[in-house]
Structures are given as structure tokens and as C-alpha cells.
């Protein structure tokens, strides 16, 4: 970008990268190893940084080489209420920014559009382009966090109203906790990256751009804080769910014990009279069994009333 914007063939990058007044923006989506190697030849990128750019599941980091910076950062986007994590690897040189995406998102067209508008007072170059990329990554965390909050409120409502109790609800709470941990791992390193750019790289983070990079840092802190609160709330919900399930189990055990005690009385009495002994109490009395039934029923009624009063039945 040197007064006009135009696309360049990939193999012509090396011819323009050294020209004064030029800024090159390169965006690649999940390139193979051969294409990344070719990019390294065109821009003179360090071999170790190229190895990191090829492999996914990199930890978020900022590394400095002789002629460029390499930044690896996690990304998160919302697709039909589902969180999708990805990665973006950035090469930042004297007059270029390369963004290598490892995700299925919409890309960085917003960055290109904002670069074309040429904002007043800010020069179009690697410093401003890097800010736009990091700002977009942080902005994409917000709808994901909002969706997480809605998801938690739904689960909380089900928990408080007794819907979907049992293992299914506990599993959904655990899945949300796992997603929150993954999201926090993506958001939290952005604070350190923005802070390192402000403190250690004045060639990128000039006086004019420091407020913009501080804004990225502040947004990342706020998102991390919201995630931490959601994690704490999710942990509390899981503990509440487990406690309520334990109380229900105890109540069930109490009721079983109460009914067991109630049935034990006639069981003991009738088992005694079912034994084959010649001499049994009141065996020759005609009213023995009716009286025994009445006494047993009375004892069961009194025991039932007492257990009912204590809440065991």
C-alpha cells in the first residue's frame, strides 16, 4: 500500500518488500508446509518461526527475531451458538504483516477494509495493521462470552426449577466449565502480548498507537474477568447440584428406612407365630389371632404416625 491498493502475485512479494513507502498485507488460510516455506523465502523469515507457523496447537506467545516478530495467538468465534477455537500466526516486519489462519472463520476482511480507509493521523503500516488484527481477535471473544452467559443462565434456570436433574445436567455444567477453561486459555495471553508490545517494542507501538494497544489490553482483562466469574458460578452450580442430589438420596434412604421399620413389626410378629412349636402364647384361645392382628395394626399405626411426624415417611 503506497498511495494505492492493489493485489500482488505471491511470488512477487520479495520484489516489493524492500521498496520504501510500501506496506504488504498477506493473509493465508491453513497453508501447507510448502507454501509456508515459500513465504519464508520471499520474506527471509527465520526457520524456527516457520516451523511454529506450520504446526497448530501452539501456545500463545510473542518471539523476536532479527528482522521480524512472530506472534502466535488463539482465536474464538461463535458458529450457530457453538464456540469454535482456532489459531492465528503473525509475522510482523519492517513493512509487512502476514496473518496465517488455522480456522474456518470469515478471515480478516475487516482489517483490509479499515486499512483501505486510511484513518486520519495514523499511518498505514505494520504497527496499525497489527493493532487491527489483535483488536479483531479480542472483539470476537465478546459474542462468545455473551453466548456462554446465556448458556449458563439456561442451565441455572433448569437447576433452580428442578428440570433435567441428574447426570445429564451435571454433564452439561462440566462441558461448560471445560469450554470456559479453553476460552480463558485463549484470552489471557493476549494481555501479555499487548503489554509486551507496549513496553518492549516502541518501533511498533508508537506514542500515537499506545492508547490503541492499551485498549486491547483492557478489553482482554475485562473478558478474562467475565470468564472467571462464569467459571466460579459454574463451580457453584455444580456443587449446588451435587448437594441437592445428595439431599434427595438421603431423603430416599430415610423413607426406605422408615418403611422398613414399619414393615419390620408385622414381619417379626407373624414370623414368630409361623414357627413350628407346640407351645405358643395364647395358642388355644379362639380370639388370639384377631387380637394379634388388632395389636399389630395398632402398633403399626402408632409407628407410622411417629415416623410421619419426623418426616421419615
C-alpha distance (Angstrom), angle and dihedral (degrees) to the residues before:
residue distance angle dihedral
X1 . . .
X2 3.79 . .
X3 3.81 105.3 .
X4 3.76 93.5 -42.9
X5 3.78 135.2 45.5
X6 3.77 120.7 -126.9
X7 3.79 136.6 151.4
X8 3.79 120.3 -108.3
X9 3.80 129.9 -152.9
X10 3.77 111.4 -104.2
X11 3.81 92.7 -120.6
X12 3.82 91.7 53.9
X13 3.79 95.1 61.3
X14 3.81 93.7 98.2
X15 3.82 90.8 55.1
X16 3.82 92.6 57.4
X17 3.78 103.7 33.1
X18 3.79 93.7 81.4
X19 3.81 97.6 44.2
X20 3.82 115.8 110.3
X21 3.79 117.6 -113.9
X22 3.79 92.7 21.9
X23 3.77 126.6 122.4
X24 3.80 120.6 -170.3
X25 3.79 124.6 -157.4
X26 3.82 115.9 -167.7
X27 3.80 124.1 -178.6
X28 3.80 122.8 -175.9
X29 3.79 127.2 -179.4
X30 3.84 115.4 -147.3
X31 3.83 94.5 -35.6
X32 3.77 120.7 -169.4
X33 3.80 124.1 -113.4
X34 3.81 93.4 -97.0
X35 3.79 93.0 56.0
X36 3.79 92.8 47.3
X37 3.80 89.7 49.2
X38 3.80 89.1 51.7
X39 3.81 89.5 50.0
X40 3.79 89.2 52.5
X41 3.81 90.2 53.8
X42 3.81 92.5 49.5
X43 3.81 94.5 49.6
X44 3.81 101.8 26.9
X45 3.80 93.9 -118.9
X46 3.78 122.8 179.8
X47 3.80 116.0 -96.4
X48 3.82 94.2 -129.3
X49 3.79 91.4 52.7
X50 3.80 90.1 49.6
X51 3.81 90.1 53.2
X52 3.80 89.8 53.2
X53 3.80 91.4 48.2
X54 3.80 91.9 54.3
X55 3.80 96.8 52.4
X56 3.79 123.6 64.8
X57 3.81 128.4 -146.2
X58 3.77 91.0 58.9
X59 3.78 118.2 162.2
X60 3.79 113.2 -114.0
X61 3.79 109.5 -95.3
X62 3.79 147.4 142.0
X63 3.81 117.7 -132.0
X64 3.79 127.5 -177.2
X65 3.81 123.5 -143.7
X66 3.80 131.1 176.5
X67 3.79 98.1 -88.2
X68 3.78 104.9 14.7
X69 3.79 149.0 15.9
X70 3.77 125.6 -114.2
X71 3.81 118.2 -151.2
X72 3.80 124.5 -175.9
X73 3.78 116.5 -170.0
X74 3.78 137.0 168.1
X75 3.78 120.9 -121.8
X76 3.80 133.4 -159.1
X77 3.78 129.7 -163.1
X78 3.76 136.0 176.4
X79 3.80 117.8 -119.4
X80 3.81 115.7 179.2
X81 3.83 92.8 -30.5
X82 3.82 89.8 -47.4
X83 3.80 123.9 113.6
X84 3.78 116.5 -128.5
X85 3.80 120.3 -168.4
X86 3.78 123.3 -153.6
X87 3.77 142.0 156.1
X88 3.78 137.5 -115.8
X89 3.80 122.6 -162.1
X90 3.79 117.1 -161.9
X91 3.80 131.4 -161.7
X92 3.79 112.0 -164.9
X93 3.81 119.2 -170.5
X94 3.79 138.2 163.9
X95 3.79 94.1 -73.6
X96 3.81 106.9 2.1
X97 3.79 143.8 64.8
X98 3.80 122.0 -161.1
X99 3.80 118.9 -164.5
X100 3.81 116.1 -165.8
X101 3.79 111.7 -170.5
X102 3.78 125.2 -158.0
X103 3.80 100.2 -173.5
X104 3.79 142.4 73.2
X105 3.79 96.2 -111.1
X106 3.77 130.7 125.8
X107 3.80 94.0 -91.9
X108 3.78 130.5 -133.5
X109 3.79 101.6 -54.6
X110 3.81 88.7 129.7
X111 3.80 88.6 60.8
X112 3.81 91.6 52.1
X113 3.80 91.7 47.9
X114 3.79 92.8 51.4
X115 3.80 91.5 47.2
X116 3.80 89.8 53.6
X117 3.80 91.6 53.1
X118 3.82 89.7 61.8
X119 3.83 100.1 -147.9
X120 3.78 116.0 -130.9
X121 3.77 116.0 -98.0
X122 3.82 94.8 11.5
X123 3.77 122.0 94.9
X124 3.78 117.5 -133.7
X125 3.79 105.1 -118.0
X126 3.80 144.3 106.3
X127 3.82 93.9 -61.8
X128 3.79 94.5 56.5
X129 3.82 94.1 37.9
X130 3.81 91.4 52.0
X131 3.80 89.8 50.8
X132 3.82 90.8 51.4
X133 3.81 91.9 51.8
X134 3.80 94.9 48.0
X135 3.80 91.1 43.3
X136 3.81 91.0 53.3
X137 3.80 91.7 48.7
X138 3.81 91.3 52.2
X139 3.82 92.3 44.7
X140 3.80 90.2 55.0
X141 3.81 89.6 59.2
X142 3.82 92.0 65.3
X143 3.84 99.8 68.7
X144 3.80 89.0 44.3
X145 3.81 91.2 54.1
X146 3.83 90.8 45.2
X147 3.81 89.4 53.2
X148 3.82 89.2 49.2
X149 3.80 90.0 53.5
X150 3.81 91.8 50.6
X151 3.79 89.5 47.6
X152 3.80 91.7 52.4
X153 3.80 93.0 47.8
X154 3.81 89.3 53.4
X155 3.80 92.0 50.8
X156 3.79 91.1 44.4
X157 3.80 91.0 52.6
X158 3.81 90.9 50.4
X159 3.79 90.0 48.4
X160 3.81 95.2 49.7
X161 3.81 94.0 44.8
X162 3.78 93.9 45.7
X163 3.81 95.8 -114.1
X164 3.80 121.3 151.3
X165 3.77 92.3 1.1
X166 3.75 120.1 -179.5
X167 3.73 134.3 40.3
X168 3.83 95.8 -21.2
X169 3.80 94.0 62.7
X170 3.79 92.4 43.8
X171 3.80 89.5 51.9
X172 3.81 92.0 52.0
X173 3.81 90.7 49.4
X174 3.79 90.6 50.6
X175 3.82 91.3 48.9
X176 3.80 89.6 52.7
X177 3.79 91.2 49.5
X178 3.80 89.8 51.6
X179 3.83 91.3 50.0
X180 3.80 91.0 49.2
X181 3.81 91.1 52.8
X182 3.81 90.8 50.5
X183 3.81 90.9 47.7
X184 3.78 92.6 49.6
X185 3.81 90.2 50.7
X186 3.81 86.9 56.4
X187 3.81 96.8 45.8
X188 3.79 105.0 38.7
X189 3.85 99.0 63.3
X190 3.81 89.4 55.7
X191 3.81 87.3 72.9
X192 3.81 91.6 58.5
X193 3.81 93.3 44.1
X194 3.81 92.6 52.4
X195 3.80 91.3 44.4
X196 3.82 92.8 50.0
X197 3.80 91.4 49.6
X198 3.81 90.3 52.1
X199 3.81 96.1 46.7
X200 3.79 105.1 31.4
X201 3.79 107.2 28.7
X202 3.80 111.6 52.0
X203 3.82 89.4 158.7
X204 3.82 87.5 69.1
X205 3.77 101.4 27.0
X206 3.80 101.7 51.5
X207 3.79 124.3 179.3
X208 3.79 90.7 -94.6
X209 3.80 92.7 51.5
X210 3.81 99.6 41.9
X211 3.83 93.6 89.1
X212 3.82 89.0 53.2
X213 3.80 93.6 51.6
X214 3.81 90.5 44.7
X215 3.78 86.8 54.2
X216 3.82 89.6 56.3
X217 3.81 89.2 49.7
X218 3.83 92.1 49.9
X219 3.81 93.2 47.6
X220 3.81 90.9 50.6
X221 3.83 90.4 50.6
X222 3.80 91.9 50.7
X223 3.80 92.5 48.5
X224 3.82 91.0 48.2
X225 3.81 89.9 50.0
X226 3.80 91.7 52.3
X227 3.80 90.7 48.6
X228 3.82 91.1 50.4
X229 3.81 90.9 51.6
X230 3.80 90.9 49.2
X231 3.81 91.0 48.9
X232 3.81 90.6 51.6
X233 3.81 91.2 47.6
X234 3.80 90.9 48.4
X235 3.81 91.1 50.6
X236 3.81 89.7 49.9
X237 3.81 90.7 49.3
X238 3.80 91.1 50.9
X239 3.82 91.4 49.7
X240 3.80 91.0 46.9
X241 3.80 90.5 49.6
X242 3.81 92.7 49.2
X243 3.80 91.2 46.5
X244 3.81 92.5 49.8
X245 3.79 90.5 48.4
X246 3.82 89.5 50.2
X247 3.81 90.9 50.4
X248 3.80 90.8 50.1
X249 3.79 90.5 49.5
X250 3.81 90.6 50.1
X251 3.79 90.3 49.9
X252 3.79 90.0 50.9
X253 3.80 91.3 49.6
X254 3.82 89.8 49.4
X255 3.79 92.1 51.5
X256 3.78 91.9 47.8
X257 3.80 90.0 49.4
X258 3.81 90.8 48.1
X259 3.78 93.8 51.2
X260 3.79 89.5 43.7
X261 3.80 90.7 54.9
X262 3.79 90.7 46.7
X263 3.80 93.0 51.7
X264 3.79 92.9 42.7
X265 3.82 92.2 71.2
X266 3.85 98.1 61.8
X267 3.79 90.2 35.8
X268 3.83 92.3 58.9
X269 3.81 94.0 42.9
X270 3.78 97.2 47.2
X271 3.79 93.3 41.9
X272 3.79 89.1 56.9
X273 3.81 92.1 53.2
X274 3.76 91.1 46.6
X275 3.77 92.4 62.9
X276 3.82 119.0 105.2
X277 3.82 101.6 -116.1
X278 3.81 125.0 140.3
X279 3.78 94.0 -142.3
X280 3.81 115.4 50.8
X281 3.83 127.1 161.3
X282 3.82 111.0 -87.4
X283 3.81 90.2 -7.5
X284 3.84 92.8 148.4
X285 3.81 95.9 42.1
X286 3.86 111.6 103.9
X287 3.81 93.0 -145.3
X288 3.80 95.7 47.2
X289 3.78 98.6 103.9
X290 3.85 96.9 42.0
X291 3.81 88.4 49.1
X292 3.78 90.6 47.3
X293 3.80 90.9 51.1
X294 3.80 91.6 49.3
X295 3.79 93.1 48.4
X296 3.80 91.9 46.5
X297 3.81 92.0 48.7
X298 3.81 90.7 48.0
X299 3.79 91.5 50.0
X300 3.80 90.6 49.0
X301 3.80 91.7 49.0
X302 3.81 92.5 51.0
X303 3.79 91.4 46.3
X304 3.83 91.4 47.4
X305 3.80 91.2 51.5
X306 3.79 91.9 50.4
X307 3.83 93.9 47.1
X308 3.80 91.3 45.6
X309 3.78 90.7 52.9
X310 3.80 90.9 52.3
X311 3.81 91.7 47.9
X312 3.78 96.0 -115.0
X313 3.79 92.9 123.8
